[in-house]
């Protein structure tokens, strides 16, 4: 599996999720940013629908965030699972290989809004996941890919509003000559942080 790591500091964050097809392991792009407050807002996408819905009995933060227990596995695409622990976000694919992004190793600043992006895919579809952090009032995360398509992500968080959580969504296969853009908004629709799209 080829992996590319892109790290930068930028202002503002947005992200969205869209339903799509199955995904298999392939290139991984990781980008982590700490964003300063921003006043701009992006065009909101439609809700993620069934992808963002939690099963009966699950608590939701204003119906935006699915609350899960530590280690509880969430299906995020056919053959793919994600789960949270106090240490961070874990996910695995059809090959059984487990990935991890820490929230305690010093690579993110939990006092400032930010977002990260990891991408796994094959020719059947692309799975996008990441962390959001630095806010207890997350409203939505949006992903913009292919130059103009914006989708809303499903959000997952541990109990007690820890100030961070994870997002996920799938997209159809598209030209990956760069990285998609991700944005984080609060409940009032204010852009908190942004990971702009980039060309390689």
matplotlib code that plots the C-alpha trace (Angstrom):
import matplotlib.pyplot as plt

x = [0.0, 1.5, 1.1, 1.6, 1.6, 0.8, 0.9, 0.2, -1.3, -4.2, -7.3, -10.9, -12.4, -15.3, -16.4, -19.4, -20.4, -22.0, -23.1, -21.3, -19.9, -17.6, -13.9, -10.8, -7.3, -5.1, -3.2, -3.6, -3.3, -3.0, -3.3, -3.6, -4.2, -4.7, -7.0, -7.5, -11.1, -12.6, -15.6, -16.3, -19.0, -19.3, -22.3, -24.1, -24.7, -27.6, -27.5, -25.8, -29.1, -28.8, -25.1, -25.3, -28.2, -27.6, -29.4, -32.2, -31.0, -28.0, -27.7, -27.2, -25.8, -28.6, -29.0, -25.6, -23.2, -23.5, -22.2, -20.4, -18.7, -14.9, -14.0, -17.5, -17.1, -19.0, -19.4, -18.3, -18.3, -18.6, -15.7, -14.6, -15.0, -14.0, -13.9, -12.8, -10.7, -9.5, -6.2, -7.8, -9.4, -8.9, -10.1, -9.6, -10.5, -11.2, -7.5, -7.8, -5.0, -5.7, -4.8, -4.7, -4.6, -3.7, -5.2, -2.7, 0.7, 1.1, 0.5, -2.8, -3.6, -6.9, -7.3, -7.7, -10.2, -8.8, -9.4, -7.5, -8.1, -7.2, -8.3, -8.4, -9.8, -9.8, -11.7, -15.0, -15.1, -13.2, -13.5, -12.6, -12.2, -10.5, -10.5, -12.1, -11.1, -10.8, -14.6, -17.4, -20.0, -19.4, -22.1, -20.9, -17.9, -17.9, -15.7, -15.3, -13.8, -13.5, -13.3, -17.0, -18.8, -19.4, -20.8, -21.5, -19.8, -21.2, -19.8, -18.9, -17.9, -17.2, -19.6, -19.1, -18.3, -14.5, -13.7, -12.8, -14.4, -14.2, -15.9, -16.4, -18.0, -17.6, -17.5, -17.4, -14.0, -12.8, -9.5, -7.2, -4.5, -4.7, -6.3, -9.9, -10.9, -12.4, -14.2, -15.4, -18.4, -20.0, -23.7, -24.4, -22.9, -19.6, -16.5, -14.1, -11.2, -10.4, -8.2, -8.2, -8.0, -4.6, -3.1, 0.0]
y = [0.0, 3.3, 6.0, 9.8, 12.1, 15.7, 18.0, 21.7, 24.5, 26.2, 28.2, 26.9, 23.3, 21.7, 18.2, 16.3, 12.7, 11.0, 7.4, 5.2, 1.8, -0.6, 0.2, -1.9, -1.1, 1.1, 4.5, 6.4, 10.1, 11.7, 15.4, 17.1, 20.7, 23.1, 25.9, 29.4, 30.9, 31.8, 33.8, 32.3, 29.6, 27.0, 25.7, 23.2, 19.8, 17.5, 15.3, 12.0, 10.1, 6.5, 6.7, 9.2, 7.6, 5.8, 2.5, 2.7, 3.3, 5.3, 8.8, 11.6, 15.1, 17.2, 14.3, 15.2, 12.9, 9.2, 8.4, 5.1, 3.2, 2.8, -0.1, -0.2, -1.0, 1.0, -0.2, 2.6, 0.8, -2.8, -4.7, -1.6, -0.8, 2.2, 2.4, 4.9, 4.5, 7.1, 7.1, 7.9, 6.6, 3.0, 1.5, -1.7, -2.9, -6.2, -7.3, -7.1, -4.6, -2.1, 1.6, 4.1, 7.9, 9.2, 12.1, 11.8, 11.7, 15.4, 15.5, 17.5, 20.5, 19.7, 23.3, 24.6, 23.4, 21.1, 18.2, 15.3, 13.1, 9.6, 8.0, 4.4, 3.1, 0.9, 1.0, 0.3, 3.4, 5.6, 5.6, 8.9, 9.1, 11.5, 13.2, 16.5, 18.2, 21.4, 21.9, 20.4, 21.9, 20.2, 20.8, 19.1, 18.1, 18.4, 16.9, 18.6, 16.3, 16.3, 20.1, 20.8, 18.0, 18.6, 15.9, 15.7, 13.2, 11.0, 11.9, 9.5, 10.5, 8.9, 9.7, 12.9, 15.3, 14.8, 17.6, 15.3, 12.6, 11.0, 11.4, 9.0, 8.9, 7.1, 8.6, 7.1, 6.7, 10.1, 11.6, 11.6, 13.9, 15.8, 15.7, 16.6, 19.6, 19.1, 21.7, 21.7, 23.8, 24.4, 24.0, 27.6, 27.0, 28.9, 27.6, 26.5, 25.0, 24.0, 21.6, 23.1, 20.8, 20.4, 19.2, 17.0]
z = [0.0, -1.0, 1.5, 1.1, 4.0, 3.6, 6.6, 6.7, 8.8, 7.3, 8.3, 8.5, 7.9, 6.1, 5.2, 3.9, 3.2, 0.2, -0.2, -2.7, -3.6, -1.9, -1.3, -1.2, 0.2, -1.9, -1.7, 1.5, 1.7, 5.1, 5.8, 9.2, 9.7, 12.6, 11.5, 12.8, 13.1, 9.8, 8.8, 5.4, 4.8, 2.1, 0.2, 2.4, 0.9, 1.5, 4.6, 4.3, 4.7, 5.8, 5.9, 8.8, 10.6, 13.8, 14.8, 17.3, 20.8, 19.8, 21.3, 18.8, 19.4, 17.8, 15.3, 13.8, 15.7, 16.4, 19.9, 20.2, 23.0, 23.0, 20.7, 19.1, 15.5, 12.9, 9.3, 7.0, 3.7, 2.5, 4.2, 6.1, 9.8, 12.0, 15.8, 18.4, 21.6, 24.1, 22.0, 18.6, 15.4, 14.2, 10.9, 8.9, 5.4, 3.6, 4.0, 7.8, 8.1, 10.9, 10.6, 13.4, 13.9, 17.4, 19.2, 22.1, 20.4, 19.9, 16.2, 16.6, 18.8, 20.5, 21.7, 18.1, 15.5, 12.9, 10.6, 9.1, 6.0, 5.2, 1.8, 0.9, -2.4, -5.5, -8.8, -7.0, -4.9, -2.4, 1.4, 3.1, 6.9, 9.3, 12.7, 13.7, 16.8, 18.8, 19.2, 21.4, 19.1, 15.7, 13.2, 10.1, 8.1, 4.3, 1.6, -1.8, -4.6, -8.3, -8.3, -7.6, -5.8, -2.1, 0.3, 4.0, 6.2, 8.9, 12.3, 15.2, 18.7, 22.1, 25.0, 27.0, 24.1, 24.3, 21.9, 19.0, 16.9, 13.5, 10.2, 7.2, 3.8, 0.5, -3.0, -6.5, -8.1, -9.5, -10.8, -7.8, -9.2, -6.0, -2.5, -1.9, 0.3, 3.8, 5.9, 9.6, 10.7, 14.1, 14.8, 13.7, 10.3, 11.0, 9.3, 12.0, 10.0, 6.4, 4.5, 1.0, -2.0, -3.5, -6.8, -6.8]

ax = plt.figure().add_subplot(projection="3d")
ax.plot(x, y, z, "-o")
ax.set_aspect("equal")
plt.show()
